[in-house]
Amino acid sequence: MNVYNRSSLIAFYGKHPDCKETLERWYHDVESMAWKKPNDVTRDFNKARTIKNSRAIFEINFNDYRLIAEINYQKGWVFIKFIGTHPQYDKVDAITVDMFKRKKK
């Protein structure tokens, strides 16, 4: 899988260094996958949950943080849509959130 917006992971663990190792491992693990359907995600990440909108929710650092990704199974793309603390995650709609969406000028 090709993980887009890796810079968002780097920026996040720059502010939360306790999750750097976990996020780097997540990134490299996902890059080595070839998911074709949602069940592939939960097979490889047994704590992950797949939801509507071709999205998956991943626990980071034993659930201290949450990462939401949108997955294009046909093209092999993974787009990070949200990463934050568990309390921040509780305030977003996992199906629609896109905290990295570019704002129009």
C-alpha positions as CSV (number, residue, x, y, z in Angstrom):
1,M,0.0,0.0,0.0
2,N,1.1,3.6,-0.6
3,V,0.6,5.8,2.4
4,Y,0.0,9.4,1.5
5,N,0.7,12.4,3.7
6,R,3.4,10.7,5.8
7,S,4.4,14.2,6.8
8,S,1.3,14.3,9.0
9,L,2.7,11.4,11.0
10,I,6.0,13.1,11.4
11,A,4.4,16.4,12.5
12,F,2.2,14.5,15.0
13,Y,5.0,12.6,16.6
14,G,7.1,15.8,16.7
15,K,4.5,17.0,19.2
16,H,3.9,13.6,20.8
17,P,7.3,11.9,20.8
18,D,6.0,8.9,22.8
19,C,4.3,7.5,19.7
20,K,7.1,8.0,17.2
21,E,8.2,4.4,17.2
22,T,4.6,3.1,17.0
23,L,3.7,5.4,14.1
24,E,6.9,4.6,12.2
25,R,6.2,0.9,12.6
26,W,2.6,1.4,11.5
27,Y,3.8,3.3,8.4
28,H,6.3,0.6,7.4
29,D,3.9,-2.2,8.1
30,V,1.1,-0.7,6.0
31,E,3.6,0.1,3.2
32,S,4.4,-3.7,3.0
33,M,0.7,-4.7,2.7
34,A,-1.5,-5.3,-0.3
35,W,-5.0,-5.0,1.0
36,K,-7.8,-5.8,-1.4
37,K,-10.8,-5.6,1.0
38,P,-11.6,-4.4,4.5
39,N,-11.1,-7.9,6.1
40,D,-7.5,-7.8,5.0
41,V,-7.0,-4.7,7.2
42,T,-8.5,-6.4,10.3
43,R,-6.5,-9.6,9.6
44,D,-3.2,-7.7,9.6
45,F,-4.2,-5.3,12.4
46,N,-6.4,-7.2,14.8
47,K,-7.2,-4.1,16.8
48,A,-8.2,-2.1,13.8
49,R,-11.9,-1.5,12.9
50,T,-13.2,-0.9,9.4
51,I,-16.1,1.5,9.0
52,K,-18.1,3.2,6.2
53,N,-16.5,5.3,3.6
54,S,-13.6,2.8,3.0
55,R,-12.1,3.9,6.3
56,A,-10.2,2.1,9.1
57,I,-9.5,3.2,12.7
58,F,-6.2,2.1,14.2
59,E,-5.2,2.2,17.8
60,I,-1.8,3.8,18.4
61,N,0.3,3.4,21.6
62,F,-2.2,1.0,23.2
63,N,-5.1,3.3,22.4
64,D,-3.6,6.5,23.7
65,Y,-4.0,7.8,20.1
66,R,-6.2,7.0,17.2
67,L,-5.5,7.1,13.5
68,I,-8.2,7.2,10.8
69,A,-7.3,6.3,7.3
70,E,-9.3,6.1,4.1
71,I,-8.2,3.2,1.9
72,N,-8.5,2.9,-1.9
73,Y,-8.2,-0.9,-2.2
74,Q,-8.2,-0.9,-6.1
75,K,-5.3,1.6,-6.3
76,G,-3.5,0.5,-3.2
77,W,-3.6,4.0,-1.6
78,V,-4.0,4.8,2.1
79,F,-4.8,8.4,3.0
80,I,-4.4,9.5,6.6
81,K,-7.5,11.5,7.5
82,F,-7.1,12.0,11.3
83,I,-4.6,11.4,14.0
84,G,-5.1,12.5,17.5
85,T,-5.5,11.7,21.2
86,H,-8.3,9.5,22.3
87,P,-10.3,12.6,23.7
88,Q,-9.8,14.4,20.3
89,Y,-11.0,11.3,18.5
90,D,-14.2,11.2,20.6
91,K,-15.1,14.7,19.2
92,V,-14.9,13.8,15.5
93,D,-17.0,11.9,13.0
94,A,-14.7,9.1,11.9
95,I,-16.7,8.6,8.6
96,T,-16.2,12.2,7.4
97,V,-13.3,13.8,9.3
98,D,-10.4,15.1,7.1
99,M,-8.1,17.2,9.3
100,F,-5.5,17.3,6.5
101,K,-7.7,18.6,3.8
102,R,-6.2,21.6,2.0
103,K,-8.1,24.8,2.5
104,K,-9.1,26.6,-0.7
105,K,-7.6,30.1,-1.1
